[in-house]
């Protein structure tokens, strides 16, 4: 009797408890429900999951107790508990009990002071460092590509607690600071020229790799140059025109940023030629095109070949105009201009000591992403004056002062001082800190001029919605798709996946790239069109090029350029039918219902299964496909009762995707055996196709939205979520549901949330 009285006393002591949670309901419904449905598996004798409910008398707000009961609510709702084969409680009883438990937790939360948590001062990760250097100094060197790999936590590589600073990395920072300032100010020697040899098969109209045999009609490549300098472009061509009295003339035209550099291809027969052009370019990304033009200015079709040109001794020589690009070589950098264009952009006409201090102050404000003090400016100017005293030019001395900025903790780390005058254990982050939180969340880089301006005027919070929408609409938001989406959906893993070439000879780097591009474009479309986040599961459109369309068995798609298509049947729809996701959740030799089911539970439903028990043997790969279907083999494999409860939901989802092979192709047979993709969820819902499985998963939009919220909030905050964040997640999900689940509503709700807007002061401050 004592536990019951203690529970009632706790409930009645909470603010508003008498109106919201009735302790009598615990006695009438909750405890009898547990005794009738749970104790049989959770008692002193059985004690599954190390839980004994035989003397159950209440639910506390202790973190361990709460984790158990939140998981219990989830499993009861989804039908995973009570286990299959036992009597299922009435749906009305399930709803009453789970609703009561959730109301109790909400009441506990309401009585707990809000806590935004503390974020460890975060080091810029490699992506953030590269982007920040680019936007601060305008150089395109990507120095962090040479840094040690960033550790990841909670699925992301921007988590403050795991971003350590090693002596090796500090040495890299010092070298990088010297290198990027020399490039930005034009104060150092150029590096030794290098050569990048690009085979014709790598060209693609949209800048992605091209397949052998494709015919886009021209070559189009976006290429990043590291320095303001001259670069050499050499095009190697093979001339296969038929010799005759009047061979058709052709001209190969190299075009760089709309400036043409033509070369005449004289009459010839099976003779390789090489044309070279040297062009001064600024650092950054430039567009390079190559095409063959007839004398009548009609562009000849550029052809790509899978093999070497035909043997000239053979009689079946090709007829007509046939000129083939084999190779583009880009060499450089050479011969920098006396005053690099980037230096002119950065320091303007500052060539006297009088303008040095204002320049250093402005640049340091942007580098540290906040106002700087006079003492900080004075410290940086000491480096400038020492360099000048040693005979350096103004530009060289400014480069030295900038190097000091780039190795400062205030540049390398996202340090968030409190707003001047802020008081209390919990208070708002400064407007400059908020600007950085927004820009690194959505752009992976420093704030731009508009964010800095609004923060300086203390108007950013008042204009937060407009700024969030602006950031999402900016091309820099591609970094959000690449880094959040790439880690959430495991697209980064696709780079290292190696399906068995004997079983999947169709898989190559071109297909790998196309798979990844489909998912990136799909994600970007949901953002750009502000579509419901639930369309990650249900969308009836996707993006394909000719190679990926053939892989999917979709007709009518031609050319290497990706195009949006409406999906006409139930075979494809949402990301669960994307080859990228299906490939990263498979083994090299076969599909894996367990891996796929686990992937869905972890990344789409936020309900990861526990680790497998010790001593469970792996599936015998030699038996798969020989003595029965994969489903039949796995039924034998998981006969262990300790495995069956967790596998019930995980495997049902995984088998529902068995119509897709290990590289995402549609199939009806697995070897000699028909694919069995139907199944039954623990709650009793049955399905026979992947489309029906997707429909079941989409029936609970809040479950997916909650999972996506937890992932995105973790990424935005740079820390794992704690017990005190539960209320925030619930509030965000409710707000997103009120806004028809629009993508922007999720980002806005996170940007307006307590942990994003506020910070907890240190002890004693």
VEXZA-544623 format. One record per residue (C-alpha): residue in one letter; x, y negated, z negated. Coordinates in steps of 0.25 Angstrom, whole numbers, plus 5000, padded with zeros to 4 digits. Example, Ala and Ser with C-alpha at 12.3 -4.5 7.8 and 13.67 -1.06 7.14 Angstrom:
2
a504950184969s505550044971
//
This chain:
765
x500050005000x501249914997x501649895012x500249855016x500149755005x501549695009x501149685023x499849615020x500649515011x501649485022x500549465032x499749375023x500949285020x501149255034x500649125040x499249145046x499349295044x497949315038x497349265051x498249335061x498649475055x497649555046x498449645037x497249725036x497349765050x498749825047x497949925037x496749945046x497549965060x499049955060x499450055049x498450165053x498850145067x500350165063x499950285055x499150355065x500050325077x501450305073x501750375060x501750515067x503050475075x503650375064x503750445051x504750495041x504750635049x504750585063x505250445062x505350415077x506250285080x506550295065x505250235061x504450285049x503050235049x502450335038x502450225028x502150105037x501549995029x501749865037x502549795048x503649695043x504349585050x505649645048x506449645062x506649805062x505149825058x504749725069x505549795080x504849925077x503449875077x503649785089x504149905096x502949985091x501949885096x502649895110x502650045110x501150065105x500649965116x501450035127x500950175122x502350225119x501850245104x501150325100x501950425109x501350495120x500550625116x500050565103x498650495101x498650355107x498050245098x496850175103x497150045111x496449965102x497250015090x498549985098x498149845101x497649815087x498949865080x499949805090x499249675089x499249675074x500749705074x501049595084x500249495076x500949535064x502349505070x501749375076x501449335062x502749375057x503349285068x502449165065x502949175050x504449175055x505149035057x505449025072x506849065076x507549025089x508749105086x510149075088x510949095101x512449115100x513249005107x513249065121x514449075130x514049045145x514049185152x514749205165x513549155173x513249035165x514748995165x514849005180x513548925182x513948825172x515348795178x514648785192x513648685187x514548605178x515748595188x515148635201x516148745204x515748885209x516948965204x516149065195x517249075185x516549165175x516449275185x517849305180x517449305165x517249435157x515749485159x514749425149x514149525139x512649545139x511649555127x510149575127x510349595142x510949465146x512349405147x512049265141x511849315126x512649225117x512949335107x513749425117x514449315126x515749325119x516949235122x518249325124x519649275125x519649325139x518449235142x519049115136x520249135145x519249145157x518549015152x519948935152x520248985166x518848955171x518848815166x520148785173x519748845186x518348785187x518848645183x519948655194x518848685204x517948575199x518948465198x519848515210x521048505201x521648645203x522148725214x521248815222x521248965219x521949055230x521049075242x520249195242x519549265253x518149325252x517849425263x516349435266x515949545275x514749515285x513849625278x513849535265x513149415272x511749395270x510849275274x510549245260x511949265255x511749405250x512449535255x511949575269x511849715274x512549775286x511649765298x510849645293x510649535303x510349405296x510849325308x511849245301x512749255289x512449165277x513249175264x513249085251x514649075246x515249015234x516548935235x517348915223x518148785226x518048655234x519048705245x519148755259x518748895263x519048985275x517949055282x518349165291x517249245299x517649375305x516849425317x516749535327x516349505341x515649615348x515149545360x515149615373x516349555382x515949505396x516049395405x515149305397x515249345382x514149275374x514849175365x514549165350x514949075339x515149115324x514748995315x515148985301x514248895293x514548835279x513448755273x512848725286x514248675293x514548765305x515948815308x515748885322x516748985329x516649035343x516649185345x517349205359x517049315368x517649445364x517349595362x517449665348x518549565343x518549515328x518649375326x518849285314x518449135313x518949055301x518448915296x518948835284x517948745277x518048655265x516948685254x516548645241x516448745229x515148815228x514148895237x514148875252x513348935263x514149015274x513449055287x513949125299x513149155312x513449175326x512949075336x512749095351x513048985361x511548955362x511648935347x510749055344x511249125332x511749265335x511349375325x512449405315x512549555314x513149635303x513749775305x513849895296x515049945302x516249905311x516049845325x515849955335x517150005342x517449915354x517950035362x516550095362x515650065374x514350035366x514849895362x513849795358x513249705368x512949555367x513349455356x513849525344x514749455334x514849505320x515349445307x516249535300x516849455288x516849315282x518049275274x518049155265x519349115260x519748995251x519848905244x520848825252x521248675252x520348605242x519948465244x520748355237x519548325228x518648445228x517148405230x516848475217x517748385209x517148265216x515748315212x516148335198x517048215194x516548115205x517447995206x518048025192x519547995194x519847905183x520047935168x518847835165x517847935170x518448055164x517748045151x516348025156x516548145166x517048235155x515848195146x514848225157x515448355161x515548405146x514148375144x513748465155x514748575151x514348575137x512848555141x512648455130x513048315126x514548305122x515148225111x516148125112x517148215104x516948325115x517148225126x518448175119x518948315118x518748345133x519348205137x520648245129x520848355139x520648255151x521648165145x522648265142x522548315157x522648165162x523948145153x524548265160x524348205173x523048265178x522148195187x520748155182x520048275189x521148365183x520948305169x519448315170x519648465174x520448485161x519348425153x518248505160x519148635157x519048595142x517448585144x517448725150x518148795139x517348725128x516348815120x515348705124x515448745138x515648895137x514548915126x513148865126x513148795112x511848735108x512048625097x510748575091x510048455095x510548325087x509648315075x509048455076x508748515063x508248635057x508548785058x507848795071x507848675081x507848645096x509048665104x509648535110x509048495124x510448515130x510448655124x509048675129x509548635143x510648735142x509748845138x508848815150x509948805160x510648935156x509349005154x508848975168x510148935176x511349005169x512048865169x512148735162x511048635163x510948545175x510848385175x509348385173x509348475160x510548395155x509748265157x508448315150x509248365139x510048235137x508648165137x508048265127x506948295138x507248435141x506248495132x505248405136x505448445151x505748595148x504748655157x505148575169x506548605167x506348755166x505548755179x506648675185x507748765181x506948885186x506748825199x508148785201x509048875210x509948895197x508848985191x509349095200x510349115189x509249155180x508749255189x510149305191x510549315176x509249335169x508649415179x509849495183x510049535168x508649555164x508349645176x509749705177x510049655191x511449635187x511549785185x511249805200x512649755203x513249875197x512249985201x512750095210x511750185215x512250325219x512750305234x512450445237x510950435232x510750285236x511650255248x510750145252x511150065240x512249955243x512649815238x511749755248x510549825242x510949795228x511049655231x509649655238x509049725226x509549615216x509149505226x507749555226x507549545211x508249415210x507349345220x506149415214x506549355200x506849215206x505449215213x504749245200x505449115194x505249025207x503749065208x503549065193x502849195194x502349285182x503549355176x502649485176x502949485191x504249545188x503449665187x502349645197x502749555208x502349595222x503449525229x504949545230x506149505239x506849595249x507749585261x507849695272x508849785264x507949785251x506649795259x507149925266x507649975252x506249955247x505550005260x504949875263x504749845278x504749705285x505949645278x507049605287x508349525285x509349505273x508549395267x507749425255x506249395257x505049395248x504049505251x502749545245x502649695240x501549775247x501549895239x501749945225x503149995227x503749865224x503349755214x504049685203x505549705198x505249855195x505249885210x506549805212x507749895217x508649815208x507949855195x507649995200x509150015204x509749955191x508750045183x509250175190x510350275189x511350275201x510750405205x509350405202x508250325195x508050315180x506650305175x507250285161x508150175165x507050105173x506050125162x507050065152x507349955161x505849915162x505649925147x506849845144x506749735154x505349725158x504549765146x505549735134x505349875128x506749935129x506750085124x507650125113x508950195116x508850345119x509050445107x510450505106x510650645112x509750635124x510450685137x510450615150x509550665161x510250775170x510550695183x510850825190x509350875188x508650745193x508050765206x508350915207x507450985197x506350885196x505950735197x506650635188x505450625180x505450775177x506950775173x506750655164x505550725157x506450835153x507550735149x506650655140x505950775133x506650725120x505450675111x506450565106x506450515121x505050525125x504450405118x505350305124x505450365138x503950365139x503750225144x505150205149x505150325158x503650295163x504150165168x505450225174x504650335181x503650235186x504850175195x505350305200x504750275214x506050185215x507350255217x508650215210x508850105220x507450055220x506950125233x505450175233x505350325233x504350435232x505250545229x506550565221x507250665229x506350785231x505350745220x504250645221x504350525212x503550525200x503250375197x501950385189x501950385174x501250345161x501550235152x501550265137x500250185136x499550275146x499650195158x499950275171x500550235184x500950305197x501750205204x502850095201x501749985204x500850045194x501950045183x502249905186x500749875184x500749945170x502049865166x501349735171x500149755163x500849695151x501449565156x501849525142x502749645140x503549605152x503549455149x503949485135x505149565140x505549455150x505449355139x506349425130x507349445141x507249295146x507249235132x508549325128x509249275141x508749125138x509249125124x510549205126x510149295114x509449415110x508049395105x507749415090x506549445082x506249305080x506149285095x504849385096x503949265094x504549185105x504449295115x503049315112x502749175113x503449165127x502649285132x501349225128x501749095135x502149165147x500849245148x500049115146x500849065158x500449185167x501849245165x502549135174x504049145175x504249005171x503349015159x504249125153x505549035155x504748915150x504348985138x505749035135x506248895137x505248835127x505448955117x505948935103x507249005105x507548935118x507248795112x507748805098x508948855090x509148895076x510248825068x511348885062x511348925047x511548795039x511348695050
//
